[in-house]
């Protein structure tokens, strides 16, 4: 076994040095708060590989411990929202664990295969529903594993699905994590599916959850809070979220944005030029962005929040992921918000 394969022994296996990505260990980061693990270590999840629970009046939450989704019993068929491959056929087992009703409707939150790549297992007789853009993506670039059937019904801004009197609102408020990423709201049960925006109790995954439009992703935190919800199913990590989780995620994101704006305004330009010169432009820009990223990361992790904790302690793995969000948001401020740093103003022709 190589050092790379031994748990807890980071190594530069490929000899890349500065050209490669660093490998870190658990000891490099803060411990994960016990309440952030949610369902991960529950006996049923450990035994079966999944956990299923009823959130409210027929709306059920299912998780593998890393990916999650929801389904709704209507009394005349089951509505399923997403089918992550890492849940796979365990999702079928979870449904059968609580009902004999057939699956009649499948809703795509968005086109990303990690959330919908097991949709094919429900078969051809199911109605597959998605935003127009999701259908376009699945038609143009089919899932290479054949896991995501092309939707049979689509909508552009709003649709209400009514199955046996159970009403589910499908809303598209604009580009966010991806174009076509929708909100799915079981109105009577007050349960919302809003995928790849927040991660309850945790920092989002790298680069603002690999989102395609960062400004829209940030705004989507406000859109979530416009709903009157008891629970939000987010796609990650291992528990459903509350309104307090959504508020915390929005505050964390807004703090990163505010500190990134501050970094763009405060960055010292001449020091970078004097240290690196212009001969290797990408080295100059890399160090410039890394310096600003570190500034934003430090400010964010040390920010004391409204519950008296700093973000480094309040959100699980914030010390792992904040640097990636900081860099991504710094770039978005330049590309999507139209802000220009003092550094750029100094080196670019006026």
C-alpha positions in Angstrom: 0.0 0.0 0.0 1.4 3.4 -0.9 1.5 6.3 1.5 -1.3 7.9 -0.6 -3.5 5.0 0.2 -2.8 4.9 4.0 -5.4 6.8 6.0 -4.0 9.9 7.7 -0.8 10.1 5.7 -0.9 12.9 3.2 1.9 12.7 0.6 2.9 14.2 -2.7 2.5 10.9 -4.5 3.2 12.4 -8.0 6.1 14.7 -7.1 4.2 17.8 -8.4 5.3 20.2 -5.7 3.8 23.6 -6.1 2.1 22.4 -9.4 -0.1 20.0 -7.5 -2.9 20.2 -4.9 -2.1 19.8 -1.2 -3.3 16.7 0.7 -4.4 17.3 4.3 -5.3 15.2 7.3 -8.1 15.2 9.9 -5.6 16.7 12.4 -5.2 19.7 10.2 -8.8 20.8 10.8 -11.3 21.3 13.6 -13.3 18.3 14.8 -16.7 18.0 13.3 -19.4 19.0 15.8 -21.4 15.9 17.0 -24.8 17.4 15.9 -23.6 17.9 12.4 -23.3 14.2 11.7 -27.1 13.9 11.8 -28.0 10.4 10.5 -24.5 9.3 9.6 -24.0 7.0 12.6 -27.6 6.0 13.3 -27.8 2.2 13.7 -30.3 1.8 10.8 -28.1 3.8 8.4 -25.1 1.8 9.4 -27.0 -1.5 9.0 -28.9 -0.7 5.7 -26.8 2.0 4.1 -29.6 4.4 4.2 -32.0 6.2 6.6 -35.6 7.1 5.9 -37.9 9.2 8.1 -41.2 10.9 7.8 -40.8 14.7 8.0 -44.5 15.5 7.9 -47.8 13.9 6.7 -46.4 11.7 4.0 -43.3 13.6 3.1 -40.3 11.4 3.7 -36.6 12.2 3.9 -34.0 9.6 2.6 -30.2 9.8 3.0 -27.2 7.7 2.3 -25.2 9.7 4.8 -23.8 12.0 2.1 -26.6 12.5 -0.5 -30.3 12.9 0.3 -33.7 13.4 -1.4 -37.4 13.2 -0.6 -40.5 11.4 -1.6 -44.2 12.1 -1.0 -47.0 9.5 -0.4 -50.2 10.8 -1.9 -52.5 7.8 -1.2 -52.6 7.2 -5.0 -49.0 7.0 -6.0 -45.6 8.3 -4.8 -43.9 11.5 -6.0 -40.1 11.2 -5.9 -37.7 14.2 -6.0 -34.3 13.3 -7.3 -32.5 9.9 -7.3 -28.8 10.2 -6.3 -26.7 7.3 -7.6 -25.1 7.0 -4.2 -28.5 6.2 -2.8 -29.3 4.0 -5.9 -31.6 1.1 -5.2 -31.6 1.9 -1.5 -34.1 4.6 -2.5 -36.5 1.9 -3.8 -36.0 0.0 -0.5 -36.7 3.1 1.5 -40.0 3.7 -0.4 -41.1 0.1 0.0 -40.3 0.3 3.7 -43.1 2.8 4.2 -45.6 2.3 1.4 -46.9 -0.1 -1.2 -48.0 2.8 -3.5 -46.3 2.8 -6.9 -44.0 5.6 -8.0 -46.1 7.7 -10.4 -44.1 10.9 -10.7 -40.4 11.8 -10.7 -39.2 15.4 -10.3 -35.8 16.5 -11.4 -34.4 19.3 -9.2 -31.7 20.0 -11.9 -29.7 18.0 -14.5 -26.6 17.1 -12.5 -26.1 13.4 -12.5 -24.9 13.1 -8.9 -28.5 14.0 -7.9 -30.6 12.4 -10.7 -28.4 9.7 -12.2 -30.5 6.8 -10.8 -33.8 8.1 -12.1 -34.0 5.4 -14.7 -34.8 2.7 -12.1 -38.4 3.9 -11.9 -39.1 2.7 -15.4 -40.9 4.1 -18.5 -44.4 4.4 -17.0 -43.5 7.2 -14.6 -44.1 10.8 -15.5 -40.7 12.6 -15.4 -41.0 16.4 -14.7 -38.3 19.1 -15.0 -37.6 22.6 -16.0 -37.2 23.3 -19.7 -33.4 23.7 -19.4 -33.0 20.4 -17.6 -34.7 18.6 -20.5 -32.5 20.5 -23.0 -29.4 19.4 -21.1 -30.4 15.8 -20.8 -31.3 15.7 -24.6 -28.0 17.3 -25.7 -25.7 15.5 -23.3 -27.3 12.3 -22.1 -26.1 10.7 -18.9 -23.3 8.3 -20.1 -24.6 5.7 -17.7 -28.1 6.0 -19.1 -29.4 6.9 -15.7 -31.5 10.0 -16.3 -34.4 9.7 -18.8 -35.4 12.7 -20.8 -38.2 14.4 -18.9 -41.7 13.8 -20.4 -43.2 17.1 -19.0 -41.5 20.5 -18.5 -42.3 24.0 -17.3 -40.7 27.4 -17.5 -41.5 29.3 -14.3 -44.2 27.7 -12.2 -46.2 24.5 -12.1 -48.4 22.9 -9.5 -48.5 19.1 -9.5 -51.7 17.8 -8.0 -51.7 14.0 -7.3 -54.8 12.8 -5.4 -55.2 16.2 -3.8 -51.6 16.5 -2.7 -50.3 19.7 -4.1 -46.6 20.3 -4.9 -45.4 23.6 -6.2 -42.5 23.6 -8.7 -40.8 27.0 -8.9 -38.0 28.3 -11.1 -36.8 31.7 -9.9 -33.8 32.0 -12.2 -30.3 30.7 -12.6 -28.7 29.7 -9.3 -26.6 26.6 -8.7 -27.4 25.7 -12.3 -29.8 27.1 -14.9 -33.0 25.1 -14.4 -32.4 24.3 -10.7 -35.9 24.4 -9.2 -37.6 24.6 -5.8 -40.0 21.8 -4.9 -42.5 22.8 -2.2 -45.0 20.5 -0.5 -47.3 23.3 0.5 -49.5 21.6 3.1 -46.7 19.7 4.7 -44.4 22.8 4.6 -41.4 20.8 3.3 -39.1 22.4 0.7 -36.5 20.7 -1.5 -33.9 23.2 -2.5 -30.9 21.3 -3.8 -27.2 22.3 -3.8 -27.7 25.7 -2.1 -27.3 25.1 1.6 -25.9 22.1 3.5 -27.6 22.0 6.9 -25.0 22.3 9.7 -22.1 22.3 7.3 -20.3 24.6 4.9 -21.4 24.0 1.4 -19.1 21.9 -0.8 -16.2 23.4 -2.7 -16.6 26.5 -4.8 -20.1 27.3 -3.6 -21.2 23.8 -4.3 -19.7 23.8 -7.8 -22.3 26.4 -8.8 -22.5 27.8 -12.3 -23.7 31.2 -11.4 -22.4 32.5 -8.0 -24.6 35.6 -7.8 -27.7 33.5 -8.4 -26.5 30.9 -5.9 -26.1 33.6 -3.3 -29.5 35.1 -4.0 -31.1 31.6 -3.8 -30.5 31.7 0.0 -33.0 34.6 0.0 -35.4 32.6 -2.2 -35.4 29.7 0.2 -36.3 31.9 3.1 -39.3 33.3 1.2 -41.0 29.9 1.7 -43.0 29.0 4.9 -41.2 25.7 5.5 -40.8 23.4 8.4 -38.0 21.5 6.8 -35.7 21.9 3.8 -34.1 19.0 2.0 -30.9 20.2 0.5 -29.2 17.2 -1.3 -26.3 17.1 1.2 -25.1 16.1 3.8 -26.8 13.9 6.3 -29.8 15.6 7.8 -32.7 17.8 6.7 -32.5 21.5 7.6 -34.5 24.0 9.5 -35.1 27.7 9.0 -32.2 28.4 11.4 -29.9 26.3 9.2 -31.0 28.4 6.1 -30.4 31.7 8.0 -27.0 30.5 9.1 -26.0 29.5 5.6 -27.2 32.9 4.2 -25.3 34.8 6.9 -22.1 32.8 6.2 -22.4 33.3 2.5 -23.0 37.1 2.9 -20.0 37.4 5.2 -17.8 35.9 2.6 -19.2 38.3 0.0 -18.7 41.3 2.2 -15.1 40.3 3.1 -14.4 39.6 -0.6 -15.6 43.1 -1.5 -13.3 44.4 1.3 -10.4 42.4 -0.1 -10.8 43.8 -3.6 -10.8 47.3 -2.2 -8.0 46.8 0.3 -5.5 44.7 -1.7 -2.1 46.2 -1.9 -1.1 46.3 -5.6 2.6 47.4 -5.7 3.7 44.7 -3.3 2.6 42.0 -5.7 4.3 43.6 -8.7 7.5 44.2 -6.8 7.6 40.6 -5.5 6.8 38.8 -8.7 7.1 41.2 -11.6 5.3 40.6 -14.9 7.4 37.9 -16.5 5.0 35.1 -15.4 1.6 36.7 -15.5 -0.2 33.6 -14.1 2.1 33.4 -11.1 1.4 37.0 -10.4 -2.3 36.5 -10.6 -2.2 33.2 -8.7 -0.4 34.9 -5.7 -2.6 37.9 -5.9 -5.8 35.8 -5.7 -4.3 33.5 -3.1 -3.4 36.5 -0.9 -6.9 37.9 -1.2 -8.4 34.4 -0.6 -6.4 34.0 2.6 -7.6 37.5 3.7 -11.2 36.6 3.1 -10.8 33.1 4.7 -9.3 34.4 7.9 -11.8 37.2 8.3 -14.7 34.8 7.7 -13.6 31.9 10.0 -12.9 34.4 12.8 -16.2 36.3 12.4 -18.2 36.0 15.6 -21.8 35.2 14.6 -25.2 35.9 16.1 -25.0 32.8 18.4 -21.6 33.8 19.8 -19.6 31.2 17.8 -17.3 32.0 15.0 -18.0 30.3 11.6 -15.0 28.0 12.0 -16.7 26.4 15.0 -20.4 26.9 14.0 -20.4 25.2 10.6 -18.9 21.8 10.1 -15.8 21.8 7.8 -16.0 25.6 7.3 -12.2 25.5 7.8 -11.9 23.0 5.0 -14.2 24.7 2.4 -14.2 28.5 3.1 -11.0 29.1 1.1 -12.7 27.6 -2.0 -15.8 29.7 -1.5 -13.7 32.8 -0.9 -11.8 32.4 -4.2 -14.9 31.6 -6.2 -16.8 34.6 -4.8 -13.8 36.9 -5.4 -13.9 35.9 -9.1 -17.7 36.2 -9.2 -17.4 39.8 -7.8 -15.2 40.6 -10.8 -17.1 38.6 -13.5 -20.7 38.7 -12.3 -21.0 41.8 -10.1 -18.8 44.0 -12.2 -16.4 45.1 -9.4 -12.8 45.9 -10.1 -10.0 45.6 -7.6 -7.4 48.3 -6.9 -4.8 46.0 -8.2 -6.5 45.7 -11.6 -7.1 49.5 -11.8 -3.4 50.0 -11.1 -2.0 47.6 -13.8 -4.6 48.0 -16.5 -4.6 50.9 -19.0 -7.0 53.7 -18.1 
